[in-house]
Amino acid sequence: MSMFFDRIFKFFYKYISYSFAIVIFSLQGAFFGAFYAYFFGSALIPEFTIENHPEVVLVFVITTAIAALGHSIEFGILTPIGYLGLRTDTKKLNANLKPNETIRHKDILELENLLNAIIDFPKENMYAALRYASFVFISVSFTYIFYQYPLYELALILIGWLAAVFVYGGFSYIISDYFTGAKRVEIKKILSYRDVTIHKNHGIMSLKGKFIFLLILILLSLSVLAVFISFENASLIKIFAFITMTFFEAVILIFMFFQSINLTLEQINESANSLASGGRGALPILSIDKEFIRFAENFEKATREVGRIRENLTELVEAKTSELRNSLETVETLKKQQDGDYFLTSLLIKPLSLNKTLGSNVKTDFLIKQKKTFTFHGRENEIGGDICITRTVPLRGKDYTFFLNADAMGKSLQGAGGVLVLGAAVQSILERSFAVQSIKSQYAERWIKNAYQELHHIFESFDCSMLVSMVMGLIDDETGLMYYLNAEHPWSVLYRNQKAEFIKNNSELRKLGTPVKENSLEITTLQLQPGDVVILGSDGRDDIEFDTQTEFRKINHDEELFLHHVEKGGGNLKSIYQSILEMGELTDDLSLMRISFKEHQTLPTRSIRKESYDLMRKARNHIKENQLDQAKDSLIEANRINPENQEITRALIRLLVRMKEYKLAAEKCNTYIEEFPGDTDLIYLASFTYKQTKEYGKAIDMGERIRLRNPGHLSNLLRLVQLYLLVGNLPKAEKTLGLASFLTADSKRVDSLRTEIEGFRKKNVD
């Protein structure tokens, strides 16, 4: 397209004149404008035809032809016979810019005047377009008034004329700007070599203005088409003609707009490369847009400064070398002191990051590679913000494996400081778990909640200067139920049957130390199966810089790439680490933790025996016939035969609750939950059962376990309110009711409990 326009331009430039070669393209804008006016007229004034408005049409055609001819004469169509145009600046351009004639011999003043005339040419061409368009409209207006046509039609024609003059003027400016670019650059290069400031003036339209013009043009075209169709006065031929002309016009303008920007950016790139390689870095910029002109002016200032520095480079290098030598000595002294601090800090961290699990079912391992390495007394060490801790913790007579993988924000010593605080706090919590009986009697959910809150309050005191992301949890060594929470740490990975997948959750926990309103803490559970492997890792596992052949850095942004590393490494930490290194270079601290559950065991089959199956079927039939005692006997017998079967025990407990035999149901619940702690539904049922047997403490414990696992469980929250009232804990009841009120639109239930609380308060006051 560029070659096509250039050939047409050169043809008119060679045989007529430089300015007319530009104006001939500008007249396309007049044609497009007339086209817009026609469509507005035919759409908005259905009665407007050549037959009933012959005088108006005749005047419009004649004045349009006169305007086109006047525009052409003003800008030099008669140059071949010696008439260079009407305007002084136009005559100057047509007289001095001749094909196959150089302008290098002209003096500086003449070249500057010529450059200013070319820069002003788009503006003057646009003004001329506005004048001739106004001439056409005034002529048509006088004709309307003289022949006494309806004035409302003239108002509608004014709307069409405004659209036409907008197109005509903008088209003329962009066309002129595009085709004057080459001559502007030629003159600027000559002046630049003569050390003359070349960036003084710019056009009246900026890049933003041109873009807005194109956007309005497109919206205007769509509006015209919409109006044209909505008045039901359109044929398919007219619609197709309008779309074709609009598309042609838009393509021309958009091409010239972006071609001009592209050529300007290429100039900037060439000048920058020239300056970088030791050249002058001259920038005779093509564009006259205000933004690019300002850039060119600043670029010239930079090139002059670079030139001044180069002239004094030898002295400057000697002075800077001396300064650097002194600075290097100071830095080496400080580095020795810093490495000593690093070494002492690393010694403090090592006893905090320990793997002290004792069980045989759950095995843990971890790998830590800190980004910052240092040498102290000939020994290489590393320091950073990642830490891994594992330890066996006794709770309620069972062994749990505690695990923590954390990443303290900050580099080197700052991150190490966060790890030091976190590690010391965690070890303190773990030691108390062995020494304090009340802690050892807590459920796993409560233990994790208390540990998280303690750590969060510690880091809150640092006022955002120390934040930590982490994954922390407990694993029941016998059942394999994993309780965990994630505080803005990368998702953990479950490696099962040689397939890796993320363990996702909806946790809204923020990093430790983040000063936000404390949300409802949610403990997520996951039932591990024999042979399962869980892989935890900090964000260093994803922040990989790929090896590329270019000078630009390419950092990985694909989180799922880590799943590929886990599968490729077969769940082995060293193999995973090697797979990551094969992909690229680490850019951050990396810590990986591996947790396996009964890795070399298979999941035992818990098939139901035939006798138990028959009893289960009989029990269902008895329940359907409302023979609950017979159903109870059948389920008790089935439970005796298959005491390890989860389905039978669940069915028996639910039947006992239905029969209101709460004491026996509570005993069964207690045994069942110890064996299957992941069954949240039965924990909820146990809370109800303990409430009925008036064991309110146990009922509250079960309810709190549910709340930690599912803070949005409305029925559980309402029951907790009742339980807290039964034990006289008014503050807890009010707080829990406040949480429940955010979850329900059923104000009756909430209001009823609120009334109970008020009654309880008055009773205690009295």
RAZI-V550414 format. One record per residue. N is the residue number from 0. RES is the residue in one letter. PHI is phi as a letter, one per 30 degrees, with the letter a starting at -180 (999 if undefined). OMEGA is omega in whole degrees, 0 to 359 (none if undefined). BURIAL is I if it has 16 or more other ideal C-beta (glycine too) atoms within 10 Angstrom, else O. Layout:
BEGIN
N:RES:PHI:OMEGA:BURIAL, N:RES:PHI:OMEGA:BURIAL
END
This chain:
BEGIN
0:M:999:181:O, 1:S:d:180:O, 2:M:d:180:O, 3:F:d:180:O, 4:F:d:182:I, 5:D:d:180:O, 6:R:d:178:O, 7:I:d:181:O, 8:F:d:182:I, 9:K:d:179:O, 10:F:d:179:O, 11:F:d:180:I, 12:Y:d:184:I, 13:K:d:189:O, 14:Y:c:180:O, 15:I:b:179:I, 16:S:a:182:I, 17:Y:d:184:I, 18:S:d:180:I, 19:F:d:177:I, 20:A:e:178:I, 21:I:d:184:I, 22:V:d:181:I, 23:I:d:174:I, 24:F:d:179:I, 25:S:d:181:I, 26:L:d:173:I, 27:Q:d:177:I, 28:G:d:178:I, 29:A:d:179:I, 30:F:d:179:I, 31:F:d:179:I, 32:G:d:178:I, 33:A:d:179:I, 34:F:d:177:I, 35:Y:d:181:I, 36:A:d:179:I, 37:Y:d:182:I, 38:F:d:176:I, 39:F:d:182:I, 40:G:d:183:I, 41:S:d:180:I, 42:A:d:186:I, 43:L:d:182:I, 44:I:b:182:I, 45:P:e:181:O, 46:E:d:184:O, 47:F:d:177:I, 48:T:b:179:O, 49:I:d:183:O, 50:E:d:184:O, 51:N:c:175:O, 52:H:b:186:I, 53:P:d:183:O, 54:E:d:182:O, 55:V:d:180:I, 56:V:d:181:I, 57:L:d:180:O, 58:V:d:180:I, 59:F:d:181:I, 60:V:d:183:O, 61:I:d:182:O, 62:T:d:176:I, 63:T:d:178:I, 64:A:d:179:O, 65:I:d:180:O, 66:A:d:179:I, 67:A:d:180:I, 68:L:d:180:O, 69:G:d:177:I, 70:H:e:181:I, 71:S:d:180:I, 72:I:d:181:O, 73:E:e:184:I, 74:F:c:163:I, 75:G:j:178:I, 76:I:d:182:I, 77:L:c:180:O, 78:T:e:180:I, 79:P:e:179:O, 80:I:c:172:O, 81:G:j:180:O, 82:Y:c:189:O, 83:L:d:180:I, 84:G:k:183:I, 85:L:d:188:O, 86:R:c:181:I, 87:T:d:181:O, 88:D:d:177:I, 89:T:d:177:I, 90:K:e:181:I, 91:K:d:180:I, 92:L:d:182:I, 93:N:d:181:I, 94:A:d:187:O, 95:N:c:182:I, 96:L:c:181:I, 97:K:c:176:O, 98:P:d:175:O, 99:N:i:177:O, 100:E:b:180:O, 101:T:d:178:O, 102:I:c:182:O, 103:R:d:183:O, 104:H:d:185:O, 105:K:d:182:O, 106:D:d:187:O, 107:I:d:182:O, 108:L:d:181:O, 109:E:d:179:O, 110:L:d:179:I, 111:E:d:177:I, 112:N:d:179:O, 113:L:d:179:I, 114:L:d:179:I, 115:N:d:179:O, 116:A:d:180:I, 117:I:d:179:I, 118:I:d:181:I, 119:D:d:186:I, 120:F:e:179:I, 121:P:e:180:I, 122:K:d:182:I, 123:E:d:178:I, 124:N:d:178:I, 125:M:d:178:I, 126:Y:d:179:O, 127:A:d:179:I, 128:A:d:179:I, 129:L:d:180:O, 130:R:d:183:O, 131:Y:d:176:I, 132:A:d:178:I, 133:S:d:178:O, 134:F:e:180:O, 135:V:d:183:I, 136:F:d:180:I, 137:I:d:179:O, 138:S:d:180:I, 139:V:d:180:I, 140:S:d:178:I, 141:F:d:180:O, 142:T:d:179:I, 143:Y:d:182:I, 144:I:d:182:O, 145:F:d:182:O, 146:Y:c:172:O, 147:Q:h:172:O, 148:Y:d:181:I, 149:P:e:184:O, 150:L:d:179:O, 151:Y:d:176:O, 152:E:d:179:I, 153:L:d:177:I, 154:A:d:177:O, 155:L:d:177:I, 156:I:d:177:I, 157:L:d:178:O, 158:I:d:178:O, 159:G:d:180:I, 160:W:d:178:I, 161:L:d:176:I, 162:A:d:182:I, 163:A:d:182:I, 164:V:d:175:I, 165:F:d:179:I, 166:V:d:183:I, 167:Y:d:183:I, 168:G:d:181:I, 169:G:d:179:I, 170:F:d:181:I, 171:S:d:182:I, 172:Y:d:184:I, 173:I:d:177:I, 174:I:d:181:I, 175:S:d:179:I, 176:D:e:183:I, 177:Y:d:187:I, 178:F:d:175:I, 179:T:d:185:I, 180:G:e:184:I, 181:A:d:180:O, 182:K:d:177:I, 183:R:d:180:I, 184:V:d:181:I, 185:E:d:181:I, 186:I:d:179:I, 187:K:d:179:I, 188:K:d:179:O, 189:I:d:180:I, 190:L:d:180:I, 191:S:d:178:I, 192:Y:d:177:O, 193:R:c:177:O, 194:D:h:177:O, 195:V:c:177:O, 196:T:d:189:O, 197:I:c:184:I, 198:H:c:180:I, 199:K:c:185:O, 200:N:c:175:O, 201:H:b:181:I, 202:G:d:182:I, 203:I:d:178:O, 204:M:c:177:I, 205:S:c:175:I, 206:L:e:180:I, 207:K:d:180:O, 208:G:d:179:O, 209:K:d:180:I, 210:F:d:179:O, 211:I:d:178:O, 212:F:e:181:I, 213:L:d:180:I, 214:L:d:179:O, 215:I:d:180:O, 216:L:d:180:I, 217:I:d:179:O, 218:L:d:178:O, 219:L:d:179:I, 220:S:d:179:I, 221:L:d:179:O, 222:S:d:179:O, 223:V:d:181:I, 224:L:d:180:I, 225:A:d:179:O, 226:V:d:182:I, 227:F:e:182:I, 228:I:d:185:O, 229:S:d:180:O, 230:F:d:176:O, 231:E:h:179:O, 232:N:b:186:O, 233:A:b:173:I, 234:S:c:180:O, 235:L:d:180:O, 236:I:d:180:O, 237:K:d:180:I, 238:I:d:180:O, 239:F:d:179:O, 240:A:d:181:O, 241:F:d:180:I, 242:I:d:181:O, 243:T:d:182:O, 244:M:d:179:I, 245:T:d:179:I, 246:F:d:180:O, 247:F:d:180:O, 248:E:d:182:I, 249:A:d:180:O, 250:V:d:180:O, 251:I:d:184:I, 252:L:d:181:I, 253:I:d:178:O, 254:F:d:182:O, 255:M:d:180:I, 256:F:d:183:I, 257:F:d:175:O, 258:Q:d:178:O, 259:S:d:178:I, 260:I:d:182:I, 261:N:d:180:O, 262:L:d:179:I, 263:T:d:179:I, 264:L:d:176:O, 265:E:d:177:O, 266:Q:d:180:I, 267:I:d:180:I, 268:N:d:179:O, 269:E:d:180:O, 270:S:d:179:I, 271:A:d:177:O, 272:N:d:178:O, 273:S:d:179:O, 274:L:d:181:I, 275:A:d:181:O, 276:S:c:176:O, 277:G:j:180:O, 278:G:d:182:O, 279:R:d:180:O, 280:G:i:179:I, 281:A:d:183:I, 282:L:b:175:I, 283:P:d:195:I, 284:I:d:182:I, 285:L:d:188:I, 286:S:d:172:I, 287:I:c:177:I, 288:D:d:188:I, 289:K:e:183:I, 290:E:d:181:O, 291:F:d:179:I, 292:I:d:178:I, 293:R:d:178:O, 294:F:d:181:I, 295:A:d:178:I, 296:E:d:179:I, 297:N:d:179:O, 298:F:d:177:I, 299:E:d:177:I, 300:K:d:180:O, 301:A:d:180:O, 302:T:d:178:I, 303:R:d:178:O, 304:E:d:177:O, 305:V:d:178:O, 306:G:d:179:O, 307:R:d:179:O, 308:I:d:180:O, 309:R:d:180:O, 310:E:d:182:O, 311:N:c:189:O, 312:L:d:184:O, 313:T:d:179:O, 314:E:d:181:O, 315:L:d:180:O, 316:V:d:180:O, 317:E:d:180:O, 318:A:d:181:O, 319:K:d:179:O, 320:T:d:178:O, 321:S:d:178:O, 322:E:d:181:O, 323:L:d:179:O, 324:R:d:178:O, 325:N:d:180:O, 326:S:d:181:O, 327:L:d:178:O, 328:E:d:179:O, 329:T:d:181:O, 330:V:d:180:O, 331:E:d:178:O, 332:T:d:180:O, 333:L:d:181:O, 334:K:d:178:O, 335:K:d:178:O, 336:Q:d:180:O, 337:Q:d:179:O, 338:D:d:175:I, 339:G:d:177:O, 340:D:d:178:O, 341:Y:e:184:I, 342:F:d:180:I, 343:L:d:179:O, 344:T:d:179:I, 345:S:d:177:I, 346:L:d:179:O, 347:L:d:184:O, 348:I:d:187:I, 349:K:e:180:O, 350:P:d:179:O, 351:L:c:181:I, 352:S:c:187:I, 353:L:b:176:O, 354:N:c:187:O, 355:K:b:176:O, 356:T:d:185:I, 357:L:c:186:O, 358:G:d:179:O, 359:S:c:181:O, 360:N:d:182:I, 361:V:c:179:I, 362:K:c:181:I, 363:T:b:177:I, 364:D:a:175:I, 365:F:b:182:I, 366:L:b:180:O, 367:I:b:177:I, 368:K:b:180:I, 369:Q:d:182:I, 370:K:d:184:I, 371:K:d:175:I, 372:T:c:180:O, 373:F:a:180:I, 374:T:c:180:O, 375:F:b:183:I, 376:H:h:175:O, 377:G:i:179:O, 378:R:c:180:O, 379:E:d:179:O, 380:N:b:178:I, 381:E:b:182:I, 382:I:b:181:I, 383:G:a:188:I, 384:G:c:180:I, 385:D:c:180:I, 386:I:b:174:I, 387:C:b:179:I, 388:I:b:173:I, 389:T:b:180:I, 390:R:a:177:I, 391:T:d:183:I, 392:V:b:177:I, 393:P:d:177:O, 394:L:b:177:I, 395:R:h:176:O, 396:G:i:180:O, 397:K:b:178:O, 398:D:c:175:I, 399:Y:b:175:I, 400:T:c:176:I, 401:F:d:177:I, 402:F:b:177:I, 403:L:b:172:I, 404:N:b:188:I, 405:A:b:180:I, 406:D:b:179:I, 407:A:d:183:I, 408:M:d:178:I, 409:G:j:182:I, 410:K:c:171:O, 411:S:h:188:I, 412:L:d:179:I, 413:Q:d:177:O, 414:G:d:179:I, 415:A:d:176:I, 416:G:d:177:I, 417:G:d:179:I, 418:V:d:181:I, 419:L:d:179:I, 420:V:d:182:I, 421:L:d:182:I, 422:G:d:180:I, 423:A:d:180:O, 424:A:d:180:I, 425:V:d:179:I, 426:Q:d:177:I, 427:S:d:178:O, 428:I:d:181:I, 429:L:d:180:I, 430:E:d:178:O, 431:R:d:180:O, 432:S:d:176:I, 433:F:d:189:O, 434:A:c:187:O, 435:V:c:184:O, 436:Q:d:181:O, 437:S:d:177:O, 438:I:d:181:I, 439:K:d:180:I, 440:S:c:181:O, 441:Q:d:170:I, 442:Y:d:184:I, 443:A:e:181:I, 444:E:d:181:I, 445:R:d:181:I, 446:W:d:180:I, 447:I:d:180:I, 448:K:d:181:I, 449:N:d:180:O, 450:A:d:180:I, 451:Y:d:182:I, 452:Q:d:179:O, 453:E:d:179:O, 454:L:d:182:I, 455:H:d:180:I, 456:H:d:177:O, 457:I:d:184:I, 458:F:d:174:I, 459:E:d:183:I, 460:S:d:180:O, 461:F:d:173:O, 462:D:h:174:O, 463:C:i:179:O, 464:S:d:181:O, 465:M:b:180:I, 466:L:c:183:I, 467:V:b:169:I, 468:S:c:184:I, 469:M:a:165:I, 470:V:b:183:I, 471:M:b:179:I, 472:G:a:178:I, 473:L:b:176:I, 474:I:b:175:I, 475:D:d:185:I, 476:D:d:183:I, 477:E:d:186:O, 478:T:c:182:I, 479:G:i:177:I, 480:L:d:182:I, 481:M:c:173:I, 482:Y:c:182:I, 483:Y:a:172:I, 484:L:b:182:I, 485:N:b:179:I, 486:A:c:178:I, 487:E:h:176:I, 488:H:c:177:I, 489:P:e:182:I, 490:W:e:174:I, 491:S:d:184:I, 492:V:b:174:I, 493:L:c:178:I, 494:Y:c:185:I, 495:R:b:179:O, 496:N:h:176:O, 497:Q:i:174:O, 498:K:b:181:O, 499:A:c:176:I, 500:E:b:181:O, 501:F:d:172:O, 502:I:c:185:I, 503:K:c:175:O, 504:N:b:183:I, 505:N:c:183:O, 506:S:d:177:I, 507:E:c:180:O, 508:L:d:176:I, 509:R:c:181:I, 510:K:e:175:I, 511:L:e:180:I, 512:G:j:179:I, 513:T:d:184:I, 514:P:d:178:O, 515:V:b:178:O, 516:K:d:185:O, 517:E:d:178:O, 518:N:d:176:O, 519:S:d:182:O, 520:L:d:181:I, 521:E:b:177:I, 522:I:c:180:I, 523:T:c:178:I, 524:T:c:177:I, 525:L:b:179:I, 526:Q:d:177:O, 527:L:d:177:I, 528:Q:c:177:O, 529:P:e:182:O, 530:G:j:180:I, 531:D:d:175:I, 532:V:b:177:I, 533:V:c:180:I, 534:I:c:175:I, 535:L:c:180:I, 536:G:a:176:I, 537:S:d:185:I, 538:D:d:174:I, 539:G:d:179:I, 540:R:d:181:I, 541:D:c:185:I, 542:D:d:182:I, 543:I:c:174:I, 544:E:c:184:O, 545:F:d:174:O, 546:D:d:179:O, 547:T:b:179:O, 548:Q:d:182:O, 549:T:c:180:O, 550:E:d:181:O, 551:F:d:179:O, 552:R:d:177:O, 553:K:b:183:O, 554:I:c:179:O, 555:N:d:176:I, 556:H:b:183:O, 557:D:c:181:O, 558:E:d:184:O, 559:E:d:176:O, 560:L:d:181:O, 561:F:d:176:I, 562:L:e:178:I, 563:H:d:179:O, 564:H:d:180:I, 565:V:d:180:I, 566:E:d:179:I, 567:K:d:180:I, 568:G:d:178:I, 569:G:i:180:O, 570:G:i:179:I, 571:N:c:187:I, 572:L:d:181:I, 573:K:d:179:O, 574:S:d:177:O, 575:I:d:180:I, 576:Y:d:179:I, 577:Q:d:178:O, 578:S:d:178:I, 579:I:d:181:I, 580:L:d:177:O, 581:E:d:181:O, 582:M:d:182:I, 583:G:l:184:I, 584:E:c:178:O, 585:L:d:178:I, 586:T:c:182:O, 587:D:a:175:I, 588:D:e:180:I, 589:L:b:172:I, 590:S:b:179:I, 591:L:b:177:I, 592:M:b:179:I, 593:R:c:178:I, 594:I:b:179:I, 595:S:c:179:I, 596:F:b:180:I, 597:K:h:192:I, 598:E:d:184:O, 599:H:c:176:O, 600:Q:c:177:O, 601:T:c:181:O, 602:L:d:182:O, 603:P:d:179:O, 604:T:d:179:O, 605:R:c:182:O, 606:S:d:180:O, 607:I:d:180:I, 608:R:d:183:O, 609:K:d:180:O, 610:E:d:180:O, 611:S:d:179:I, 612:Y:d:180:I, 613:D:d:179:O, 614:L:d:177:I, 615:M:d:179:I, 616:R:d:178:O, 617:K:d:181:I, 618:A:d:179:I, 619:R:d:180:O, 620:N:d:178:O, 621:H:d:180:I, 622:I:d:178:I, 623:K:d:181:O, 624:E:d:179:O, 625:N:i:175:O, 626:Q:c:191:O, 627:L:d:180:I, 628:D:d:178:O, 629:Q:d:178:O, 630:A:d:179:I, 631:K:d:180:I, 632:D:d:181:O, 633:S:d:182:I, 634:L:d:177:I, 635:I:d:178:I, 636:E:d:178:I, 637:A:d:179:I, 638:N:d:177:I, 639:R:d:180:O, 640:I:d:182:I, 641:N:b:183:I, 642:P:d:183:O, 643:E:d:184:O, 644:N:d:185:I, 645:Q:d:184:O, 646:E:d:181:O, 647:I:d:182:I, 648:T:d:178:I, 649:R:e:181:I, 650:A:d:180:I, 651:L:d:181:I, 652:I:d:181:I, 653:R:d:178:I, 654:L:d:179:I, 655:L:d:177:I, 656:V:d:179:I, 657:R:d:180:O, 658:M:d:179:O, 659:K:i:172:O, 660:E:d:191:I, 661:Y:d:183:I, 662:K:d:178:O, 663:L:d:179:I, 664:A:d:179:I, 665:A:d:178:I, 666:E:d:179:O, 667:K:d:179:I, 668:C:d:182:I, 669:N:e:180:O, 670:T:d:183:O, 671:Y:d:184:I, 672:I:d:177:I, 673:E:d:181:O, 674:E:d:181:O, 675:F:b:184:I, 676:P:d:180:I, 677:G:d:182:I, 678:D:d:184:I, 679:T:d:181:O, 680:D:d:181:O, 681:L:d:175:I, 682:I:d:177:I, 683:Y:d:178:I, 684:L:d:179:I, 685:A:d:178:I, 686:S:e:178:I, 687:F:d:183:I, 688:T:d:179:I, 689:Y:d:177:I, 690:K:d:181:I, 691:Q:d:179:O, 692:T:d:178:O, 693:K:i:172:O, 694:E:c:190:I, 695:Y:d:179:I, 696:G:d:178:O, 697:K:d:179:I, 698:A:d:179:I, 699:I:d:178:I, 700:D:e:179:I, 701:M:d:180:I, 702:G:d:179:I, 703:E:d:176:I, 704:R:d:178:I, 705:I:d:182:I, 706:R:d:179:I, 707:L:d:179:I, 708:R:d:183:I, 709:N:b:183:I, 710:P:d:182:I, 711:G:c:180:O, 712:H:d:189:I, 713:L:d:183:I, 714:S:e:179:O, 715:N:d:179:I, 716:L:d:180:I, 717:L:d:178:I, 718:R:d:178:I, 719:L:d:177:I, 720:V:e:180:I, 721:Q:d:181:I, 722:L:d:179:I, 723:Y:d:176:I, 724:L:d:180:I, 725:L:d:180:O, 726:V:c:176:O, 727:G:i:180:O, 728:N:c:185:O, 729:L:d:180:O, 730:P:e:179:O, 731:K:d:180:I, 732:A:d:181:I, 733:E:d:180:I, 734:K:d:181:O, 735:T:d:178:I, 736:L:d:177:I, 737:G:d:177:O, 738:L:d:182:I, 739:A:d:183:I, 740:S:d:178:I, 741:F:d:188:O, 742:L:c:186:O, 743:T:b:173:O, 744:A:c:180:O, 745:D:d:185:O, 746:S:d:182:O, 747:K:d:181:O, 748:R:d:180:O, 749:V:d:180:I, 750:D:d:179:O, 751:S:d:179:O, 752:L:d:178:I, 753:R:d:177:I, 754:T:d:178:O, 755:E:d:180:O, 756:I:d:179:I, 757:E:d:178:O, 758:G:d:179:O, 759:F:d:181:I, 760:R:d:180:O, 761:K:d:180:O, 762:K:d:180:O, 763:N:d:179:O, 764:V:d:180:O, 765:D:d:none:O
END
